Amino acid sequence: MIAFEALAKNYGEFHAVHPLSLQVRRGEVFGFLGPNGAGKTTTIRMMMGILVPSSGRVLIDQLDCHADATEVKRRVGYLPDTPVFYDYLRGREILQFVAEMHGYGRAEARARSARLLEEFGLQEAAEDYAVNYSLGMKKRLGLACALIHDPAVLILDEPINGLDPRASRDVQERLLAAAARGVTIFVSTHLLDMAEKLCDRVGIIHHGQLVATGTLDEVRAQASASGSLEEVFLKITDADSAHAA
Ligand SMILES: Nc1ncnc2c1ncn2[C@@H]1O[C@H](COP(=O)(O)OP(=O)(O)OP(=O)(O)O)[C@@H](O)[C@H]1O
């Protein structure tokens, strides 16, 4: 479903993402984990056609995310790390606007927006301006925007970063519901609890390099570590730092 083929990004001499090769299967929830500055957002921006790869490519449904960016966007819902909305549009208007951008007529856009506002618990705030939304509400609105066209794939950059425990659980439950409907989810995070609860497989990226991939058990075995994902993650990224130093 998602195929990274030696995808890489350099900024001058700096290798933000070293050649990355990886397959994510249809219906899988894949956690892309890494510490700050590891290269997660850079990778996701290349998947969304926002950044041009220095070499290699990434395919979604066999479409090149750079060359076929428009067609890819029809199949993909994207939640950026910091969702930005027009401050003086109301929640409902934002969703309708996104639906119309996807080509739905006015009536269908309205119906889809109403359904998602309800599903995401935003009906009461539907007529409020986005500028007055809390961070949790913004993330929920962002997710609703990402799902408005029933995408087969969701690409999420830090979907619960900065949320309080209730809002965080809320978003995770909605992601699990999407996964249960068969949506393929590629989610970047440095919040390991979430990855442990949500993901079928994870990849750990550190200093722009994929240093481990697999189920939690497989990653544990690769790291010769036991215990929580946090322990495995710390061991892998520490060992790598020591190695790099
Ligand atoms: N436009 C740019 N020019 C130069 N370096 C950049 C640019 N954008 C990102 N970088 C660098 O590339 C590296 C990877 O950044 P990226 O934002 O992808 O990390 P991240 O894993 O998403 O981190 P975080 O969890 O902090 O968001 C960082 O060292 C960053 O400073």
The ligand as an SDF file (V2000), in Angstrom:
LIG
                    3D

 31 33  0  0  0  0  0  0  0  0999 V2000
   14.4320   23.3430    5.7460 N   0  0  0  0  0  0  0  0  0  0  0  0
   15.3900   22.7600    6.4630 C   0  0  0  0  0  0  0  0  0  0  0  0
   16.6790   23.0820    6.3040 N   0  0  0  0  0  0  0  0  0  0  0  0
   17.6580   22.4800    7.0110 C   0  0  0  0  0  0  0  0  0  0  0  0
   17.4380   21.5060    7.9260 N   0  0  0  0  0  0  0  0  0  0  0  0
   16.1680   21.1310    8.1270 C   0  0  0  0  0  0  0  0  0  0  0  0
   15.0710   21.7230    7.4230 C   0  0  0  0  0  0  0  0  0  0  0  0
   13.9200   21.1280    7.8380 N   0  0  0  0  0  0  0  0  0  0  0  0
   14.2880   20.2120    8.7630 C   0  0  0  0  0  0  0  0  0  0  0  0
   15.6290   20.2230    8.9400 N   0  0  0  0  0  0  0  0  0  0  0  0
   16.3870   19.3510    9.8540 C   0  0  0  0  0  0  0  0  0  0  0  0
   16.1210   18.0180    9.4960 O   0  0  0  0  0  0  0  0  0  0  0  0
   16.0900   17.1950   10.6670 C   0  0  0  0  0  0  0  0  0  0  0  0
   14.8050   16.4120   10.7030 C   0  0  0  0  0  0  0  0  0  0  0  0
   13.7310   17.3080   11.0080 O   0  0  0  0  0  0  0  0  0  0  0  0
   12.2110   16.7880   11.1510 P   0  0  0  0  0  0  0  0  0  0  0  0
   11.3760   18.0160   11.3480 O   0  0  0  0  0  0  0  0  0  0  0  0
   11.8920   15.9040   10.0270 O   0  0  0  0  0  0  0  0  0  0  0  0
   12.2930   15.9490   12.5010 O   0  0  0  0  0  0  0  0  0  0  0  0
   11.1420   15.2690   13.3530 P   0  0  0  0  0  0  0  0  0  0  0  0
   11.5380   13.8410   13.5430 O   0  0  0  0  0  0  0  0  0  0  0  0
    9.8220   15.5320   12.7400 O   0  0  0  0  0  0  0  0  0  0  0  0
   11.2790   16.0370   14.7360 O   0  0  0  0  0  0  0  0  0  0  0  0
   10.1910   16.5440   15.8060 P   0  0  0  0  0  0  0  0  0  0  0  0
    9.7310   15.3340   16.5440 O   0  0  0  0  0  0  0  0  0  0  0  0
   10.9850   17.4700   16.6610 O   0  0  0  0  0  0  0  0  0  0  0  0
    9.0960   17.2430   15.0370 O   0  0  0  0  0  0  0  0  0  0  0  0
   16.2940   18.1250   11.8610 C   0  0  0  0  0  0  0  0  0  0  0  0
   17.6550   18.0770   12.2410 O   0  0  0  0  0  0  0  0  0  0  0  0
   15.9380   19.4870   11.3010 C   0  0  0  0  0  0  0  0  0  0  0  0
   16.6360   20.5110   11.9710 O   0  0  0  0  0  0  0  0  0  0  0  0
  1  2  1  0
  2  3  1  0
  2  7  2  0
  3  4  2  0
  4  5  1  0
  5  6  2  0
  6  7  1  0
  6 10  1  0
  7  8  1  0
  8  9  2  0
  9 10  1  0
 10 11  1  0
 11 12  1  0
 11 30  1  0
 12 13  1  0
 13 14  1  0
 13 28  1  0
 14 15  1  0
 15 16  1  0
 16 17  2  0
 16 18  1  0
 16 19  1  0
 19 20  1  0
 20 21  2  0
 20 22  1  0
 20 23  1  0
 23 24  1  0
 24 25  2  0
 24 26  1  0
 24 27  1  0
 28 29  1  0
 28 30  1  0
 30 31  1  0
M  END
$$$$
